[in-house]
Amino acid sequence: MRPASRLATLLMAWCLLFAIASQGLGQTYQGKQLVKPELLSDSNAIVPGKPFSVGLLLRMAPNWHTYWKFSGDAGLPTELKWKLPPGWKVGEIQWPIPLKTIDPGDIQTYGYENEVLLMQEITPPPNVDGSTVKLVADANWLVCEKICIPGSATLNLELPISTTSQPANTELFDRYRRLLPQKWPGAKLATADWRRVGSDLRLKITSGALANYPAADFFPLPEQDVVVGHPTIESRNKNEIAFRIPIESSGKNLSSIAGLVVFSQQPNGEDRAAWQITSQPIVSAAPPAPARGIFTFLLFGFIGGMILNLMPCVLPVISLKIFGFIQQAGQSRRQIFRSGIAFTVGIFAWFVGLALLLIALKSGGREVTWGGFQFTNAYFVLVLSVIVLVFALNLFGVFEISLPQSMTRGLLSTTERKDDLGSFFQGVFATVLATPCTAPFLGTALGFAFSQSAVVILAMFVAIAAGMSAPYLLLSAQPAWLRFLPRPGAWMAHLKQFMGFLLLATLLFLLYVLGAQRGLEGAIWASCFLLVISIVCWMKGAFVVPTASALKRAVVLVLMLLLVLGSGIYFIGDKFHSANMASGASQLRGDWQAFTPARLQTELEQGRSVFVDFTAAWCLTCKFNEASVLESADVREAFQRHAVVKMKADWTNGDPVITKLLQQFGRPGVPLYVLYPGKNAEPIVFPELLTKNMMLEKLETAARTVAAQ
């Protein structure tokens, strides 16, 4: 097996483990606590077998807000995960009627300001041991004002066990129970009539009670695969009101949708009340997407996968692929083909695994995006930096990895099997570094797939893997070109070391990404940890060798483990974890402004054209477009001549507001480029790869649109 590939099994496991690590739980912003969480009970004691209510009380700083179970165009709902003793049961969260807010840029959200109590009913078993019980829950929320900051806390509530109980926190629980939606009152008091008109749903409510409330609204609760627009009132008279609910996409032929009919004396009034309306059964199953349409998008995915090999993000790892082919020069055709198959299987393994992860996240109600989503996690980038560094040190000859004798005698008993496993992990490693890119055709294909069923998502990722692996599989099947390469010899040792320097260049890029995510301080602490990793690798190469005694090897291995654990706890668990997330606005250069929906709306209201660059520090395609097009002299001069406002929407840390906007434009990730010619004009969406002529032409079009307005 090639030395650089022997490490991949363990390191890839680290990568997948830390990809889901926490990105920081701090809720302090500019010296102010944004959310104060607390668990409260409506009872002063627990009576075995008797249900009682527990509430998560969130107190927000002024002007900050958290979100309802359907957050709208942006945001994420609050989550509460209980760790109850065996035999205890907990009901669903009871969500109070939210407030509806419309932020600049027509961003409509549903949430809570100042404070909210999210109640759940807990039922203890008939027999409870002990005199007290400690209830534990993990709470997660997103709190927003002009920026959004995630927060979490592990909360405890300890209550005594008794045969009787008295009410507690009565005023608070009663106040929020009055804000809970009521069940639909029935046909005698109110009727609801649904109609489907084109891509819209029409809901007509008839009730004499509506005459007493000047303000009325419909808050939708769509299913996971349904994307709704902004409900509006189409008509209203004394006892009747008709709502229009735009359906932007759905996997079913919807005839209705769940939600709340909210009414009050004024919008968002303290007296607001609501009726729950449930969706009616689907009248007919939606016809499956035309086979021709599915196959067209799968073809786009295959072509996008092939083009992915030419994207800038793949160039730093192309050296590993080239070196692998050089090593195969002079080998049998059968051996070369086996290696190509193994490399292809590695590509498929990563893409299929990624597809299954995204399907699981989508099934759990999470927003899903293209493979670059893991690069929004600083811990994933850190572990990937460790992998790249260790690979480079191995290529430099600092250390070698010898597999255990049992593995050598069993699974890897032949040289061919070693080479096959090495090729497999090279395929996985190359694909991991390639996933931040969005190639032409790929964004369109993935945008379609993410709105479809799990089967279509899986098929799309298989098509992308087939496209990316096709060139290597074909070259392995027809390896005649290898005869033009020099025969293996001593020169390969120098070439291998040169490849190590190329991997160090990749490491510098990853450290740049960490600096963009966690600031200079975070990048420095990460570098300190990488230095310790380098020392550990040197110790492995210098002292853990076959000629050393068993005692010496054991002592060195223990020291290596202590160094990794100690430095990980101090540099990463403490220093790196506490480093503040870098602000995208602080990294802007020239006349670029930080994107916010409010700033966009303000500029459009003043009659200006706005160009928004949705980007991320880890997106090499974005950097390529910036250097070759956006920062070229001709394009900069055109921006200035036409007075176009330039904004950057930084997705480096996975901003949920930007995630929502990407999905609204049907894009699974960055890059995305949007030109708003004016307030009432349709935005112009650019492809993933830009050209100067394209930019200059669209800027001229925007200028004419503004002049006409």
Buried (B, 14 or more C-beta within 10 A) or exposed (E): BBBBBBBBEEBBEBBBEBBEBEBBEBBEBEEEEBBEBBBBBBBBBBBBEBEBBBBBBBEBBEEBBBBBBBBBBBBBBBBBEBEBBEEBEBEEBBBBBBBBBEBBBEBBBBBBBEBBBBBBBBBBEEEBEEEEBEBBBEBBBBBBBEBBBBBBBEBEBEBEBBEEBEEBBEEBBEEBBEBBBEEBEEEEEBBBEBEBEEEBBBBBBBBEBBEEBEBBBBBBBBEEEBBBBBBEEBEBEEEBBBBBBBBEEBBBEBBBBBBBBBBBEEEBBEEBBBBBBEBEEEEEEEEEBEEEEBEBBBBBBBBBBBBBBEBBBBBBBEBBBBBBBBBBBEBEBEBBBBBBBBBBBBBBBBBBBBBBBBBEBBEEEEBBBBBBBBBBBBBBBBBBBBBBBBBBBBBBEBBEBEBEEEEBEEEBEEEBBBBBBBBBBBBBBBBBBBBBBBBBBBBBBBBBBBBBBBEBBBBBBBBBBBBBBBBBBEBBEEBEEBEEBEEEEEEBEEBBEEBBEBBBEBBEBBBBBBBBBBBEBBBBBBBBBBEBBBBBBBBBBEBBBEEBEEEEBEBBBEEBEEBBEEBBEBBBEEBBBEBEBBEBBEBBEEEBBBBBBEBBBBBBEEEBBBBBBBBBBBBBBBBBBBEBBBEBEEBBEBBEEBEBBBBBBBBBBBBBBBBBBBBBEBBBBBBBBBBBBBBEBEEBEBBBBBEBEBBBEBBEBBBEBBEEE
